[in-house]
Structures are given as C-alpha cells and as structure tokens.
C-alpha cells in the first residue's frame, strides 16, 4: 500500500516536472528569458566581468526591431558562439562599413538583415568584419539588467548618428540636375521662351549679303547697304 502511494506521488511529481519544463521551454523560445553576457565589445553597456539580463523575443517574431536595440545573435562565422551587439542599420539603410578608414565606404543593408556593431568599436568584431546579419540569426533582445543589483535598470535603445554614421535612405541621393530634369515644365511657357529665343537670335545675327557681280566686266562690286543699315547710318550722322 505504501509502495503504491510512493509510486503514484513520484509519477505525479515527474509529470508535473515535465509539464513545467515544457512550459519553461516554450516561454524562453517564444516570449523571453534570462541570459548572461560578458566581454569588452559592449562596454559600457555590458561589463567585462559579466551581467545578467532579462530578454524578450516578441519583437523579433513581430519584426519590430529598431535602430539602437541591443540583441543577441548567432555569429555568422561560428554558429556555436552567441554575440551581443547593437543594431545600427535595418534592411534598406545605407551604413558606413569602414568607420576607421578614409574615404568612407557606404553599403546598403539587404532586406531582412541588420547591421550589428559593438559599443566599444576598438575591441568589437561585428558586421564591419562579417557583413550584415540575417534576422534569422537574431535570437533575443535585451530588456533590462537584473544583476548586479547596483546596476539594475532598463537597457537603453539609443542610436548616435555621429558615432555610428548611417544614411537612412533606401534610395541613392538625387543630384540637382536630375531633379531639374524630372521637374515638370509648363508647355506654354516653354514654347514662349523658345519663340523669344529664336527672335533674339534673328535680331542679334547681322544680315550678310553676297557680293554682286557685274555681268559685263565680271568684276566684284561691293555689297549694297540694306535699308536697316541706311537707317542706322543716317541716325548716327544726325547725332
């Protein structure tokens, strides 16, 4: 009798533990959880000795990540390593990929990709080295630090364009001459300007007369002054 009671109690405990484990796995896979981060690449956001953070995954599944969010992602170079970086650019953005070199080189982040960088650029291996990261490799987003107790608080999702230069414009810049060509012009105004230009050209260009030939002597005679020339000459004499 006692043995049966123990077996039934153990069975209930085992079933409850299995259910609790399944619910915990579902929660951590689709909602959020806790993680331990350390290293110098995210100073001063993450301490080198290590911090414990509260994370969430809802923003990843709903695709509501934004620039400045701190995320955990699988390293494109080594799938066994999880990296902690900050999102600098989203799909369609143009971002500088060589901030320590001149001239600056800007690349366009592909669709469904993000450009990741560490806050401590001098000691960070990030998208400047392995390029934009697919959203499928992004696992979690950091919400708040819960350890150490003296530094409890939310993780700031800030973006500094002076420190991380990026161009948030999917389309390339439009030059002034391209904008002028694409601007609509009034047809009537264009025709009027054309006619005025032709009249100015006709007035400004002098009438050149060919020399006349004497059929008897076959000698070239000087050109006869036109009516306009005679009027101008007589006017000058009158003054």
MARBA-3410 file (N, C-alpha, C, O; in Angstrom, 1 decimal):
239
0.8,-1.2,0.0,0.0,0.0,0.0,0.9,1.3,0.0,0.7,2.2,-0.8 ~ 1.8,1.3,0.9,2.7,2.4,1.0,3.5,2.6,-0.3,3.8,3.7,-0.8 ~ 3.9,1.4,-0.9,4.7,1.5,-2.1,3.8,2.1,-3.2,4.4,2.9,-4.1 ~ 2.6,1.7,-3.3,1.7,2.3,-4.4,1.6,3.8,-4.2,1.5,4.5,-5.2 ~ 1.5,4.2,-2.9,1.3,5.7,-2.7,2.6,6.4,-3.2,2.5,7.5,-3.8
3.8,5.8,-2.9,5.0,6.5,-3.3,5.1,6.5,-4.8,5.6,7.5,-5.4 ~ 4.7,5.4,-5.5,4.8,5.4,-6.9,3.9,6.4,-7.6,4.2,7.1,-8.5 ~ 2.7,6.5,-7.0,1.7,7.5,-7.6,2.2,8.9,-7.3,2.1,9.8,-8.2 ~ 2.8,9.2,-6.1,3.3,10.5,-5.8,4.5,10.8,-6.7,4.7,12.0,-7.3 ~ 5.4,9.8,-6.9,6.5,10.1,-7.8,6.1,10.3,-9.3,6.6,11.2,-10.0
5.1,9.6,-9.7,4.5,9.8,-11.0,4.0,11.1,-11.2,4.2,11.8,-12.2 ~ 3.2,11.6,-10.2,2.6,12.9,-10.3,3.7,14.0,-10.4,3.6,15.0,-11.1 ~ 4.7,13.8,-9.5,5.8,14.7,-9.5,6.6,14.8,-10.8,7.0,15.8,-11.3 ~ 6.8,13.6,-11.4,7.5,13.5,-12.7,6.7,14.2,-13.8,7.2,14.9,-14.6 ~ 5.4,13.9,-13.8,4.5,14.5,-14.8,4.5,16.1,-14.7,4.6,16.8,-15.6
4.4,16.5,-13.4,4.4,18.0,-13.2,5.7,18.6,-13.6,5.7,19.7,-14.2 ~ 6.8,17.9,-13.3,8.1,18.5,-13.7,8.3,18.5,-15.2,8.8,19.5,-15.7 ~ 7.8,17.5,-15.9,7.9,17.5,-17.3,7.0,18.6,-17.9,7.5,19.3,-18.9 ~ 5.9,18.8,-17.4,5.0,19.9,-17.9,5.6,21.3,-17.6,5.6,22.2,-18.5 ~ 6.2,21.4,-16.4,6.8,22.7,-16.1,8.0,23.0,-17.0,8.2,24.1,-17.4
8.8,21.9,-17.3,9.9,22.1,-18.2,9.4,22.5,-19.6,10.0,23.3,-20.2 ~ 8.4,21.8,-20.1,7.9,22.2,-21.4,7.4,23.6,-21.5,7.6,24.3,-22.5 ~ 6.6,24.0,-20.5,6.2,25.4,-20.4,7.3,26.4,-20.3,7.3,27.5,-21.0 ~ 8.3,26.0,-19.6,9.5,26.9,-19.5,10.2,27.0,-20.8,10.7,28.1,-21.2 ~ 10.3,25.9,-21.5,11.0,25.9,-22.8,10.2,26.8,-23.8,10.8,27.5,-24.6
8.9,26.6,-23.8,8.0,27.4,-24.7,8.2,28.9,-24.4,8.2,29.7,-25.3 ~ 8.2,29.2,-23.1,8.3,30.6,-22.7,9.6,31.2,-23.2,9.7,32.3,-23.7 ~ 10.7,30.5,-23.0,12.0,31.0,-23.3,12.2,31.1,-24.8,13.0,31.9,-25.4 ~ 11.6,30.2,-25.6,11.7,30.1,-27.0,10.9,31.2,-27.7,11.2,31.7,-28.8 ~ 9.7,31.6,-27.2,8.8,32.5,-27.9,8.5,33.8,-27.1,8.0,34.7,-27.7
8.8,33.8,-25.8,8.5,35.1,-25.1,9.8,35.7,-24.6,10.0,36.9,-25.0 ~ 10.6,35.1,-23.8,11.8,35.7,-23.3,12.4,34.8,-22.2,12.0,33.7,-22.0 ~ 13.4,35.4,-21.6,14.1,34.6,-20.5,15.2,35.4,-19.9,15.2,36.7,-19.8 ~ 16.3,34.7,-19.5,17.4,35.4,-18.8,18.7,34.9,-19.6,18.8,33.8,-20.1 ~ 19.7,35.8,-19.6,20.9,35.5,-20.2,22.1,36.1,-19.5,21.9,37.1,-18.8
23.3,35.5,-19.6,24.5,36.1,-19.0,25.4,36.5,-20.1,25.8,35.8,-21.0 ~ 25.8,37.8,-20.1,26.6,38.4,-21.1,27.9,39.0,-20.4,27.8,39.5,-19.3 ~ 29.0,38.9,-21.1,30.3,39.4,-20.6,31.2,39.7,-21.8,30.9,39.2,-23.0 ~ 32.2,40.4,-21.6,33.2,40.8,-22.6,33.3,42.3,-22.8,32.5,43.0,-22.4 ~ 34.4,42.7,-23.5,34.7,44.1,-23.7,34.1,44.8,-24.9,34.1,46.0,-25.0
33.4,44.0,-25.8,33.0,44.6,-27.0,31.8,45.5,-26.8,31.5,46.4,-27.7 ~ 31.0,45.4,-25.7,29.8,46.2,-25.5,30.0,47.2,-24.3,29.0,47.6,-23.8 ~ 31.2,47.5,-23.9,31.4,48.5,-22.9,30.9,49.8,-23.4,31.1,50.2,-24.5 ~ 30.3,50.6,-22.5,30.0,50.4,-21.1,28.6,49.8,-20.9,28.2,49.7,-19.7 ~ 27.9,49.3,-21.9,26.6,48.8,-21.7,26.7,47.5,-21.0,25.9,47.2,-20.1
27.6,46.6,-21.3,27.8,45.3,-20.7,29.2,45.3,-20.0,30.2,45.7,-20.7 ~ 29.3,44.9,-18.8,30.6,44.9,-18.1,31.4,43.7,-18.5,30.9,42.7,-18.9 ~ 32.7,43.9,-18.4,33.6,42.8,-18.8,33.5,41.6,-17.8,33.7,40.5,-18.3 ~ 33.1,41.8,-16.6,33.0,40.7,-15.6,31.7,39.9,-15.8,31.6,38.8,-15.3 ~ 30.8,40.5,-16.5,29.5,39.8,-16.8,28.3,40.3,-16.1,28.4,40.7,-14.9
27.2,40.4,-16.8,25.9,40.8,-16.2,24.8,39.9,-16.6,24.9,39.1,-17.6 ~ 23.7,39.9,-15.8,22.6,39.0,-16.1,21.5,40.0,-16.6,21.1,41.0,-16.0 ~ 20.9,39.6,-17.8,19.9,40.5,-18.4,18.6,39.7,-18.6,18.5,38.5,-18.7 ~ 17.5,40.5,-18.5,16.2,40.0,-18.9,16.0,40.2,-20.4,16.2,41.3,-20.9 ~ 15.6,39.2,-21.1,15.4,39.3,-22.6,14.0,39.0,-23.0,13.2,38.4,-22.3
13.7,39.3,-24.3,12.4,39.0,-24.9,12.6,38.7,-26.4,13.6,39.1,-27.0 ~ 11.6,38.0,-26.9,11.7,37.5,-28.3,10.5,38.0,-29.1,10.5,37.8,-30.4 ~ 9.6,38.7,-28.5,8.4,39.1,-29.2,8.7,40.1,-30.3,8.1,40.0,-31.4 ~ 9.6,41.0,-30.1,10.0,42.0,-31.1,10.6,41.3,-32.3,10.5,41.8,-33.4 ~ 11.3,40.2,-32.1,11.9,39.5,-33.2,10.9,38.8,-34.1,10.9,38.9,-35.3
9.9,38.2,-33.4,8.9,37.5,-34.2,7.9,38.4,-34.9,7.4,38.1,-36.0 ~ 7.7,39.6,-34.3,6.8,40.6,-34.9,7.6,41.5,-35.8,6.9,42.4,-36.4 ~ 8.9,41.4,-35.9,9.7,42.2,-36.8,9.6,43.7,-36.4,9.4,44.5,-37.3 ~ 9.7,44.0,-35.1,9.6,45.4,-34.7,10.9,45.8,-34.1,10.9,46.7,-33.2 ~ 12.0,45.3,-34.5,13.3,45.7,-34.1,13.6,47.1,-34.7,13.1,47.4,-35.8
14.3,47.9,-33.9,14.6,49.3,-34.4,16.1,49.6,-34.2,16.8,48.8,-33.5 ~ 16.5,50.6,-34.8,18.0,51.0,-34.6,18.2,51.4,-33.2,17.5,52.1,-32.5 ~ 19.3,50.9,-32.6,19.7,51.1,-31.3,19.4,50.0,-30.3,19.9,50.0,-29.2 ~ 18.6,49.0,-30.7,18.3,47.9,-29.9,19.5,47.0,-29.7,20.3,46.8,-30.6 ~ 19.7,46.5,-28.5,20.8,45.5,-28.2,20.2,44.1,-28.2,19.3,43.8,-27.6
20.8,43.3,-29.1,20.3,42.0,-29.4,21.4,40.9,-29.2,22.6,41.2,-29.2 ~ 20.9,39.7,-29.1,21.8,38.5,-29.1,21.6,37.8,-30.4,20.5,37.5,-30.8 ~ 22.7,37.5,-31.1,22.6,36.8,-32.4,23.7,35.7,-32.5,24.7,35.8,-31.8 ~ 23.4,34.8,-33.4,24.3,33.7,-33.7,25.4,34.3,-34.6,25.1,34.9,-35.6 ~ 26.7,34.0,-34.2,27.7,34.6,-35.0,27.7,33.9,-36.4,27.7,32.7,-36.5
27.8,34.7,-37.5,27.9,34.1,-38.8,29.1,33.3,-39.1,29.1,32.5,-40.0 ~ 30.2,33.6,-38.3,31.4,32.9,-38.5,31.5,31.6,-37.8,32.1,30.6,-38.2 ~ 30.8,31.5,-36.6,30.9,30.3,-35.7,29.5,30.2,-35.1,29.1,30.9,-34.2 ~ 28.7,29.2,-35.6,27.3,29.0,-35.0,27.3,28.6,-33.6,26.2,28.7,-33.0 ~ 28.4,28.3,-33.0,28.4,27.9,-31.6,28.6,29.1,-30.7,28.5,29.0,-29.4
28.8,30.3,-31.2,29.0,31.5,-30.4,27.8,32.4,-30.6,27.3,32.6,-31.7 ~ 27.4,33.0,-29.4,26.3,34.0,-29.4,27.0,35.3,-29.1,27.7,35.5,-28.1 ~ 26.7,36.3,-30.0,27.3,37.6,-29.8,26.2,38.6,-29.3,25.0,38.5,-29.6 ~ 26.7,39.6,-28.6,25.8,40.6,-28.1,26.2,42.0,-28.8,27.3,42.4,-28.5 ~ 25.4,42.5,-29.6,25.7,43.7,-30.4,24.5,44.6,-30.4,23.4,44.3,-30.0
24.7,45.8,-30.9,23.7,46.8,-31.1,23.3,47.0,-32.6,24.2,47.0,-33.4 ~ 22.0,47.1,-32.9,21.6,47.3,-34.2,21.9,48.7,-34.7,21.4,49.7,-34.0 ~ 22.6,48.9,-35.7,23.0,50.2,-36.3,22.1,50.5,-37.5,21.8,51.7,-37.7 ~ 21.8,49.6,-38.3,21.0,49.8,-39.5,20.1,48.6,-39.8,20.4,47.5,-39.5 ~ 19.0,48.9,-40.4,18.0,47.9,-40.8,18.0,47.7,-42.3,18.8,48.4,-43.0
17.2,46.8,-42.8,17.2,46.5,-44.2,16.8,47.7,-45.0,15.8,48.4,-44.7 ~ 17.6,48.0,-46.1,17.3,49.2,-46.9,18.1,50.4,-46.5,18.2,51.3,-47.3 ~ 18.7,50.4,-45.3,19.6,51.6,-44.9,20.9,51.5,-45.5,21.4,50.4,-45.9 ~ 21.5,52.7,-45.7,22.9,52.7,-46.1,23.8,53.1,-44.9,23.5,54.1,-44.3 ~ 24.8,52.3,-44.7,25.6,52.5,-43.5,27.1,52.4,-43.8,27.5,51.8,-44.8
27.8,53.1,-43.0,29.3,53.1,-43.2,29.9,51.8,-42.7,29.7,51.5,-41.6 ~ 30.6,51.1,-43.6,31.2,49.8,-43.2,32.7,49.9,-42.8,33.2,48.9,-42.4 ~ 33.3,51.1,-43.0,34.7,51.2,-42.6,34.9,52.6,-41.9,35.5,53.5,-42.5 ~ 34.4,52.6,-40.7,34.4,53.9,-39.9,35.8,54.4,-39.6,36.0,55.5,-39.3 ~ 36.8,53.4,-39.5,38.1,53.8,-39.1,39.0,54.1,-40.3,40.2,54.3,-40.2
38.5,54.1,-41.5,39.3,54.3,-42.7,38.7,55.4,-43.6,37.5,55.8,-43.4 ~ 39.5,56.0,-44.4,39.1,57.0,-45.4,39.6,56.7,-46.8,40.7,56.2,-46.9 ~ 38.8,56.9,-47.8,37.4,57.5,-47.7,36.4,56.5,-47.2,36.6,55.3,-47.2 ~ 35.3,57.1,-46.7,34.2,56.3,-46.1,33.6,55.4,-47.2,33.4,55.9,-48.3 ~ 33.2,54.2,-46.9,32.5,53.3,-47.8,31.1,53.0,-47.2,31.0,52.5,-46.1
30.1,53.3,-48.0,28.7,53.0,-47.5,28.2,51.8,-48.3,28.3,51.7,-49.5 ~ 27.5,50.9,-47.6,26.9,49.8,-48.2,25.4,49.8,-47.9,25.0,50.4,-46.9 ~ 24.6,49.2,-48.7,23.1,49.1,-48.5,22.8,47.7,-47.8,23.2,46.7,-48.3 ~ 22.2,47.8,-46.7,21.8,46.6,-45.9,20.7,45.8,-46.7,19.7,46.4,-47.0 ~ 20.9,44.5,-47.0,19.9,43.8,-47.7,18.6,43.7,-46.9,18.6,43.9,-45.7
17.5,43.3,-47.6,16.2,43.1,-46.9,16.3,42.0,-45.9,17.0,41.0,-46.2 ~ 15.6,42.1,-44.8,15.6,41.1,-43.7,17.0,40.8,-43.1,17.3,39.7,-42.7 ~ 17.8,41.9,-43.1,19.1,41.8,-42.5,19.2,43.0,-41.6,18.5,44.0,-41.7 ~ 20.2,43.0,-40.7,20.6,44.1,-39.8,22.1,44.2,-39.8,22.8,43.3,-40.0 ~ 22.5,45.5,-39.5,23.9,45.7,-39.4,24.2,45.9,-37.9,23.7,46.8,-37.3
25.1,45.0,-37.3,25.4,45.0,-35.9,26.8,45.6,-35.6,27.7,45.3,-36.4 ~ 26.9,46.3,-34.5,28.2,46.8,-34.1,28.2,46.8,-32.6,27.2,46.9,-31.9 ~ 29.4,46.7,-32.0,29.6,46.8,-30.6,29.8,48.2,-30.2,30.2,49.0,-31.0 ~ 29.4,48.5,-28.9,29.6,49.9,-28.5,31.1,50.3,-28.3,31.4,51.4,-28.5 ~ 31.9,49.3,-28.0,33.4,49.5,-28.0,34.0,49.1,-29.3,34.3,48.0,-29.5
34.0,50.1,-30.2,34.4,49.7,-31.6,35.8,49.2,-31.7,36.1,48.3,-32.6 ~ 36.7,49.6,-30.8,38.1,49.2,-30.9,38.3,47.7,-30.6,39.2,47.0,-31.0 ~ 37.4,47.1,-29.8,37.5,45.7,-29.4,36.3,44.9,-29.7,35.8,44.0,-29.0 ~ 35.7,45.2,-30.9,34.5,44.5,-31.3,34.7,43.9,-32.7,35.1,44.6,-33.6 ~ 34.3,42.7,-32.8,34.2,42.0,-34.1,32.7,41.9,-34.5,32.0,41.2,-33.8
32.3,42.6,-35.5,30.9,42.8,-35.8,30.7,42.8,-37.3,31.4,42.2,-38.1 ~ 29.6,43.5,-37.8,29.2,43.5,-39.2,30.3,44.2,-40.0,30.2,44.1,-41.3 ~ 31.1,45.0,-39.4,32.2,45.6,-40.2,33.2,44.5,-40.7,33.9,44.7,-41.7 ~ 33.2,43.4,-40.1,34.1,42.3,-40.5,33.3,41.2,-41.2,33.8,40.7,-42.3 ~ 32.1,40.8,-40.8,31.4,39.7,-41.5,30.1,40.2,-42.2,29.4,39.3,-42.6
29.9,41.5,-42.3,28.8,41.9,-43.1,27.5,41.9,-42.3,27.4,41.5,-41.2 ~ 26.4,42.3,-43.0,25.1,42.3,-42.4,24.7,40.9,-42.0,25.0,39.9,-42.6 ~ 23.9,40.9,-40.9,23.4,39.6,-40.3,21.9,39.4,-40.6,21.1,40.3,-40.5 ~ 21.6,38.2,-41.0,20.2,37.8,-41.3,19.4,37.9,-40.0,19.9,37.5,-38.9 ~ 18.1,38.3,-40.2,17.2,38.3,-39.0,17.0,36.9,-38.4,16.6,36.8,-37.3
17.2,35.9,-39.2,17.0,34.5,-38.7,18.1,34.2,-37.7,17.9,33.2,-36.9 ~ 19.2,34.9,-37.6,20.2,34.6,-36.7,20.1,35.4,-35.4,20.7,35.1,-34.4 ~ 19.2,36.4,-35.4,18.9,37.2,-34.2,18.0,36.4,-33.3,16.9,36.0,-33.7 ~ 18.4,36.2,-32.0,17.7,35.3,-31.1,16.9,36.0,-30.0,15.8,35.7,-29.8 ~ 17.5,37.1,-29.4,16.9,37.7,-28.3,17.2,39.2,-28.3,18.2,39.6,-28.9
16.4,40.0,-27.6,16.6,41.4,-27.4,16.7,41.7,-25.9,15.9,41.2,-25.1 ~ 17.7,42.4,-25.5,17.9,42.7,-24.1,17.0,43.8,-23.7,16.9,44.9,-24.3 ~ 16.3,43.5,-22.5,15.4,44.5,-22.0,15.9,45.2,-20.8,15.9,46.5,-20.7 ~ 16.4,44.5,-19.8,16.9,45.1,-18.5,18.0,44.3,-17.9,18.1,43.1,-18.1 ~ 18.8,45.0,-17.2,19.9,44.3,-16.4,19.3,44.1,-15.0,18.8,44.9,-14.3
19.4,42.8,-14.5,18.9,42.4,-13.2,20.1,42.0,-12.3,19.8,41.8,-11.1 ~ 21.3,42.0,-12.8,22.4,41.7,-11.9,23.7,42.3,-12.6,23.9,42.2,-13.8 ~ 24.5,43.0,-11.8,24.5,43.2,-10.3,23.4,44.2,-9.9,22.8,45.0,-10.6 ~ 23.0,44.0,-8.6,21.9,44.8,-8.0,22.1,46.3,-8.1,21.2,47.0,-8.1 ~ 23.4,46.7,-8.0,23.7,48.1,-8.0,23.4,48.8,-9.4,23.4,50.0,-9.5
23.3,48.0,-10.4,23.1,48.5,-11.8,21.8,48.0,-12.4,21.7,48.0,-13.6 ~ 20.8,47.7,-11.6,19.5,47.3,-12.2,18.9,48.4,-13.0,18.9,49.6,-12.5 ~ 18.4,48.1,-14.1,17.8,49.1,-14.9,17.5,48.6,-16.3,18.0,47.6,-16.7 ~ 16.8,49.4,-17.1,16.5,49.1,-18.5,17.7,49.3,-19.4,18.5,50.2,-19.1 ~ 17.8,48.5,-20.4,18.8,48.7,-21.4,18.4,49.8,-22.4,17.4,49.7,-23.0
19.2,50.8,-22.5,18.8,51.9,-23.4,19.0,51.5,-24.9,20.0,51.0,-25.3 ~ 18.0,51.8,-25.6,18.0,51.6,-27.1,18.2,52.9,-27.8,17.3,53.5,-28.3 ~ 19.5,53.3,-27.7,19.8,54.7,-28.3,20.6,54.5,-29.5,21.3,53.4,-29.7 ~ 20.6,55.5,-30.4,21.4,55.5,-31.6,22.0,56.9,-31.8,21.3,57.9,-31.8 ~ 23.3,56.9,-31.9,24.1,58.1,-32.1,24.6,58.2,-33.5,25.5,57.5,-33.8
24.0,59.1,-34.4,24.4,59.1,-35.8,25.8,59.7,-35.9,26.4,59.4,-36.9 ~ 26.3,60.5,-35.0,27.7,61.0,-35.1,28.7,59.9,-34.8,29.8,59.9,-35.4 ~ 28.3,59.0,-33.9,29.3,57.9,-33.6,29.2,56.7,-34.6,30.1,56.1,-34.9 ~ 27.9,56.5,-35.0,27.7,55.4,-36.0,27.1,56.0,-37.2,25.8,56.0,-37.3 ~ 27.9,56.5,-38.1,27.3,57.2,-39.3,26.5,56.3,-40.2,27.1,55.2,-40.6
25.3,56.6,-40.5,24.5,55.8,-41.4,23.6,56.8,-42.2,23.2,57.8,-41.7 ~ 23.2,56.4,-43.3,22.2,57.1,-44.2,20.9,56.3,-44.2,20.9,55.3,-44.9 ~ 19.9,56.8,-43.6,18.6,56.1,-43.5,17.8,56.5,-44.8,16.8,57.1,-44.6 ~ 18.3,56.1,-45.9,17.6,56.4,-47.2,17.8,55.2,-48.1,18.9,55.1,-48.6 ~ 16.8,54.4,-48.4,17.0,53.3,-49.3,17.4,53.7,-50.7,18.1,53.0,-51.4
16.9,54.9,-51.1,17.2,55.3,-52.5,18.5,56.2,-52.4,18.8,56.8,-51.4 ~ 19.3,56.1,-53.5,20.5,56.9,-53.6,20.2,58.4,-53.7,19.1,58.7,-54.1 ~ 21.1,59.3,-53.3,20.8,60.7,-53.3,20.6,61.2,-54.7,21.2,60.7,-55.7 ~ 19.7,62.1,-54.9,19.3,62.7,-56.2,20.1,64.0,-56.4,20.1,64.9,-55.5 ~ 20.8,64.1,-57.5,21.6,65.3,-57.8,20.6,66.4,-58.3,19.5,66.2,-58.6
21.2,67.6,-58.2,20.4,68.8,-58.6,19.9,68.7,-60.1,18.8,69.1,-60.4 ~ 20.8,68.3,-60.9,20.5,68.3,-62.4,19.5,67.2,-62.6,18.6,67.4,-63.6 ~ 19.5,66.1,-61.9,18.4,65.1,-62.1,17.1,65.6,-61.6,16.0,65.3,-62.2 ~ 17.1,66.4,-60.5,15.8,67.0,-60.0,15.3,68.0,-61.0,14.0,68.1,-61.2 ~ 16.1,68.7,-61.7,15.7,69.7,-62.6,15.1,69.0,-63.9,14.1,69.5,-64.4
15.7,67.9,-64.3,15.2,67.2,-65.4,13.9,66.6,-65.2,13.0,66.5,-66.0 ~ 13.7,66.1,-63.9,12.4,65.4,-63.6,11.3,66.4,-63.2,10.2,66.0,-63.2 ~ 11.6,67.7,-63.0,10.6,68.6,-62.7,9.7,68.9,-63.9,10.3,69.1,-65.0 ~ 8.4,69.0,-63.8,7.5,69.3,-64.9,7.6,70.7,-65.3,7.8,71.6,-64.5 ~ 7.5,71.0,-66.6,7.6,72.3,-67.1,6.3,72.6,-67.9,5.7,71.7,-68.5
5.8,73.9,-67.8,4.6,74.3,-68.5,4.9,74.3,-70.0,5.9,75.0,-70.4 ~ 4.0,73.7,-70.7,4.3,73.6,-72.2,4.2,75.0,-72.8,5.0,75.3,-73.7 ~ 3.2,75.8,-72.4,3.0,77.2,-73.0,4.2,78.0,-72.7,4.7,78.8,-73.6 ~ 4.7,78.0,-71.5,5.8,78.8,-71.1,7.1,78.4,-71.8,7.9,79.2,-72.2 ~ 7.2,77.1,-72.0,8.4,76.6,-72.8,8.3,77.0,-74.2,9.4,77.4,-74.8
7.1,77.0,-74.9,7.0,77.5,-76.3,7.3,79.0,-76.4,8.0,79.4,-77.3 ~ 6.8,79.8,-75.4,7.0,81.2,-75.5,8.5,81.5,-75.3,9.0,82.4,-76.0 ~ 9.2,80.8,-74.4,10.6,81.0,-74.3,11.4,80.6,-75.6,12.4,81.3,-75.9 ~ 10.9,79.6,-76.2,11.6,79.1,-77.4,11.4,80.2,-78.5,12.4,80.5,-79.2 ~ 10.2,80.7,-78.7,10.0,81.8,-79.7,10.8,83.0,-79.4,11.4,83.6,-80.3
10.8,83.4,-78.2,11.6,84.6,-77.8,13.1,84.4,-78.1,13.8,85.3,-78.5 ~ 13.6,83.2,-77.8,15.0,82.9,-78.1,15.3,83.0,-79.5,16.3,83.5,-79.9 ~ 14.4,82.5,-80.4,14.6,82.5,-81.8,14.6,83.9,-82.3,15.4,84.3,-83.2 ~ 13.7,84.8,-81.8,13.7,86.2,-82.2,14.9,86.9,-81.8,15.5,87.7,-82.6 ~ 15.4,86.6,-80.6,16.7,87.3,-80.2,17.8,86.9,-81.1,18.7,87.7,-81.4
17.9,85.6,-81.5,18.9,85.2,-82.4,18.8,85.8,-83.7,19.9,86.2,-84.3 ~ 17.6,86.0,-84.3,17.5,86.6,-85.6,17.9,88.1,-85.5,18.5,88.6,-86.5 ~ 17.6,88.8,-84.4,18.0,90.2,-84.3,19.5,90.4,-84.1,20.1,91.3,-84.7 ~ 20.0,89.5,-83.3,21.5,89.7,-83.0,22.4,89.3,-84.1,23.5,89.8,-84.2 ~ 21.9,88.4,-85.0,22.8,88.0,-86.1,22.7,89.0,-87.3,21.5,89.2,-87.7
23.7,89.6,-87.7,23.7,90.6,-88.9,23.4,89.9,-90.2,23.8,88.7,-90.3 ~ 22.7,90.6,-91.1,22.4,90.1,-92.4,23.7,90.2,-93.3,24.1,91.3,-93.5 ~ 24.1,89.0,-93.7,25.3,89.0,-94.6,24.9,88.9,-96.0,24.2,87.9,-96.4 ~ 25.3,89.9,-96.9,24.9,89.8,-98.3,26.1,89.4,-99.1,27.2,89.7,-98.8 ~ 25.8,88.6,-100.1,26.8,88.1,-101.0,27.2,89.2,-102.0,26.3,90.0,-102.4
28.4,89.3,-102.4,28.8,90.3,-103.3,28.2,90.1,-104.7,28.0,89.0,-105.2 ~ 27.8,91.3,-105.3,27.2,91.2,-106.6,28.2,91.2,-107.7,29.3,91.8,-107.6 ~ 27.9,90.6,-108.8,28.8,90.5,-110.0,28.2,91.4,-111.1,27.0,91.4,-111.4 ~ 29.1,92.1,-111.8,28.7,92.9,-113.0,28.8,91.9,-114.2,29.9,91.4,-114.5 ~ 27.7,91.7,-114.9,27.7,90.7,-116.0,28.6,91.2,-117.1,29.1,90.3,-117.9
28.9,92.5,-117.2,29.8,92.9,-118.3,31.2,92.9,-118.0,32.0,92.3,-118.7 ~ 31.6,93.4,-116.8,33.0,93.4,-116.5,33.5,92.2,-115.7,34.7,92.0,-115.6 ~ 32.5,91.5,-115.2,32.9,90.3,-114.4,33.7,90.7,-113.2,34.4,89.9,-112.6 ~ 33.5,92.0,-112.8,34.2,92.4,-111.6,33.3,92.4,-110.4,32.1,92.6,-110.5 ~ 33.8,92.2,-109.2,33.0,92.1,-108.0,32.7,93.5,-107.5,33.6,94.3,-107.3
31.4,93.8,-107.3,31.0,95.1,-106.7,30.8,95.0,-105.2,30.4,93.9,-104.8 ~ 31.0,96.0,-104.5,30.8,95.9,-103.0,29.3,95.8,-102.8,28.5,96.2,-103.6 ~ 28.9,95.2,-101.7,27.5,94.9,-101.4,26.8,96.2,-101.1,27.4,97.1,-100.5 ~ 25.5,96.3,-101.6,24.7,97.5,-101.3,24.2,97.5,-99.9,23.8,96.4,-99.4 ~ 24.2,98.6,-99.3,23.7,98.7,-97.9,22.2,98.4,-97.9,21.5,98.9,-98.7
21.8,97.7,-96.9,20.4,97.4,-96.7,19.6,98.6,-96.1,20.3,99.5,-95.8 ~ 18.3,98.4,-96.1,17.5,99.5,-95.5,17.8,99.8,-94.1,17.9,100.9,-93.6 ~ 18.0,98.6,-93.3,18.3,98.8,-91.9,19.6,99.5,-91.7,19.8,100.3,-90.7 ~ 20.6,99.2,-92.5,21.9,99.8,-92.4,21.9,101.3,-92.7,22.5,102.1,-92.0 ~ 21.1,101.6,-93.7,21.0,103.0,-94.1,20.3,103.8,-93.0,20.7,105.0,-92.7
19.3,103.3,-92.3,18.7,104.0,-91.2,19.6,104.2,-90.1,19.6,105.3,-89.5 ~ 20.4,103.2,-89.7,21.3,103.3,-88.6,22.4,104.3,-89.0,22.8,105.1,-88.1 ~ 22.9,104.3,-90.2,23.9,105.3,-90.6,23.4,106.7,-90.6,24.1,107.6,-90.0 ~ 22.2,106.9,-91.1,21.6,108.3,-91.1,21.4,108.7,-89.6,21.5,109.9,-89.3 ~ 21.0,107.9,-88.8,20.8,108.2,-87.4,22.1,108.6,-86.7,22.1,109.6,-86.0
23.2,107.9,-87.0,24.5,108.3,-86.4,24.9,109.7,-86.9,25.5,110.4,-86.2 ~ 24.7,110.0,-88.2,25.1,111.3,-88.8,24.3,112.4,-88.1,24.8,113.5,-87.9 ~ 23.0,112.2,-87.9,22.2,113.2,-87.3,22.7,113.6,-85.9,22.6,114.8,-85.5 ~ 23.2,112.6,-85.1,23.8,112.9,-83.8,25.0,113.8,-83.9,25.6,114.1,-82.8
END
